[in-house]
Amino acid sequence: MVRLQLSIKAELENVTNLQPENESFEYFFQVKCTSCHEVHPKFVSLNRLEEQEVSGGKGNTAHFVWKCGFCRRESSAKFDNLPIRPYTVDSNGQFAPLLTIDCRGLEFTAFNPEGSWRCEGLDSKTIFSDMQFEAEVEWVDYDEKVSKPVSVMDVVGEWKRAS
């Protein structure tokens, strides 16, 4: 089993506490088989609320169960029980941990931030929700409480082995 940590980096303007909108957030990752090293051609999705049974696992479940299309080996991944760590203005422009996943027989190699995110105004604490990152990884708005522009730009992810 390998524990992988996903860290994200973004450019925040007048906002903090960037995080997925809710627990049912669909994460999109690129997956690689650690047996044959084949990389799946498409991003796969998983979330913290859905679990599947692992075959031959005596009732064990995982958030993601995958059979490699090349070597046919079944692999799985499960989120750890720790809460998501919001990306704060203190980490602005630097990588900071978001989540950790236990992987068996696979590794995640890329992250697509597509989906619904939320953050809060740095000075006003205004909640900005349903922020969508799709083709362009940027979001721009205006915080009327403090009369300032707000934005989240250049969201990228990085996978490393967790300690």
C-alpha positions in Angstrom: 0.0 0.0 0.0 1.2 3.5 -0.9 -0.1 6.7 0.7 -0.2 9.5 -1.8 -0.8 13.2 -0.9 -2.3 15.6 -3.3 -1.1 19.2 -2.8 -2.5 22.1 -4.8 -1.1 25.5 -5.7 -3.1 28.5 -6.8 -2.9 32.3 -7.1 -5.5 33.8 -4.7 -6.5 37.4 -4.8 -8.5 38.7 -1.7 -9.8 35.2 -0.9 -8.7 32.3 1.3 -9.9 28.8 2.3 -10.2 27.4 -1.2 -11.7 23.9 -1.0 -14.2 21.5 -2.8 -17.8 22.7 -2.4 -18.9 19.6 -0.4 -18.3 16.0 0.6 -19.8 14.7 -2.6 -17.2 16.5 -4.8 -16.1 14.4 -7.7 -12.3 14.4 -7.9 -10.7 13.8 -11.3 -7.4 12.0 -11.3 -5.2 10.3 -13.9 -4.4 6.8 -12.8 -1.4 4.5 -13.5 -1.1 0.8 -12.8 2.0 0.1 -10.6 2.2 -3.5 -12.0 2.6 -2.8 -15.7 3.0 1.0 -15.5 0.2 1.6 -18.0 -1.4 5.0 -17.7 -5.2 5.1 -18.2 -5.9 7.4 -21.2 -8.7 9.3 -19.5 -9.2 10.9 -16.1 -11.2 8.9 -13.6 -13.5 10.2 -11.0 -14.1 9.3 -7.4 -15.6 10.9 -4.3 -15.6 10.4 -0.5 -19.2 9.3 -0.2 -19.2 6.3 -2.6 -17.5 3.1 -1.8 -17.3 -0.2 -3.9 -16.5 -3.7 -2.8 -13.0 -4.9 -3.5 -13.1 -8.4 -5.1 -11.6 -11.1 -2.9 -11.4 -8.5 -0.1 -13.6 -10.2 2.5 -16.0 -7.3 2.7 -13.3 -4.6 2.2 -14.4 -1.5 0.4 -12.6 1.3 -1.4 -13.6 4.7 -2.9 -12.1 3.6 -6.2 -11.8 0.1 -7.7 -10.1 -0.2 -11.1 -9.0 -3.1 -13.3 -6.1 -2.2 -15.6 -7.0 -2.5 -19.2 -3.5 -3.8 -20.1 -2.5 -6.3 -17.4 -6.1 -6.8 -16.0 -4.9 -6.5 -12.4 -7.5 -5.0 -10.0 -6.3 -2.1 -7.9 -8.0 0.2 -5.4 -7.8 3.5 -3.6 -9.4 4.9 -0.4 -9.4 8.4 1.0 -8.0 8.7 4.5 -10.4 9.8 7.3 -8.8 13.2 7.7 -10.9 16.2 6.6 -9.9 18.2 3.5 -7.3 20.9 4.3 -8.5 24.2 2.7 -5.9 26.1 0.7 -5.2 29.4 2.5 -3.8 32.7 1.5 -0.7 31.8 3.6 0.2 29.2 0.9 -0.6 31.6 -2.0 1.5 30.5 -5.0 3.0 27.5 -3.2 2.0 23.9 -2.9 0.0 22.9 0.2 -1.6 19.6 1.1 -5.3 19.0 0.3 -5.9 15.3 0.9 -4.3 11.9 1.3 -5.3 8.6 -0.4 -4.2 5.0 0.4 -3.5 3.3 -2.9 -3.1 -0.5 -3.6 -1.7 -1.4 -7.0 -2.2 2.0 -8.6 -0.9 5.6 -8.3 -2.5 8.8 -9.3 -0.3 10.9 -11.5 -2.3 14.1 -12.4 -5.2 16.1 -11.0 -8.0 18.0 -12.8 -9.6 20.6 -10.6 -12.9 20.5 -12.6 -16.0 20.8 -10.4 -17.6 23.0 -7.8 -15.3 24.8 -5.3 -15.8 27.4 -2.6 -13.7 30.0 -0.8 -14.2 33.0 1.4 -13.4 36.7 1.2 -10.1 37.5 2.9 -11.4 40.6 4.7 -15.1 40.2 4.5 -15.5 36.5 5.2 -18.1 36.5 2.3 -18.6 32.9 1.1 -18.2 32.4 -2.6 -19.7 29.0 -3.6 -20.3 27.0 -6.7 -17.1 28.2 -8.3 -16.5 26.2 -11.4 -13.1 25.3 -12.8 -13.4 23.8 -16.3 -11.3 24.4 -19.4 -9.6 27.5 -17.9 -8.6 27.1 -14.3 -9.6 30.5 -13.2 -12.4 32.2 -11.3 -13.1 36.0 -11.0 -15.7 37.8 -9.0 -16.2 41.0 -6.9 -16.6 41.2 -3.1 -19.1 43.9 -2.7 -18.7 44.0 1.1 -15.2 45.4 0.8 -15.3 46.7 -2.8 -12.5 44.5 -4.0 -12.0 42.1 -6.9 -11.5 38.5 -5.9 -10.0 35.7 -8.0 -8.5 32.2 -8.0 -6.1 31.5 -10.8 -3.8 28.8 -12.0 -5.0 25.9 -9.8 -2.6 22.9 -10.3 -2.1 19.7 -8.4 1.0 17.7 -7.4 1.2 14.1 -6.1 3.8 12.9 -3.7 4.3 10.0 -1.3 2.7 10.9 2.1 4.7 10.6 5.2 
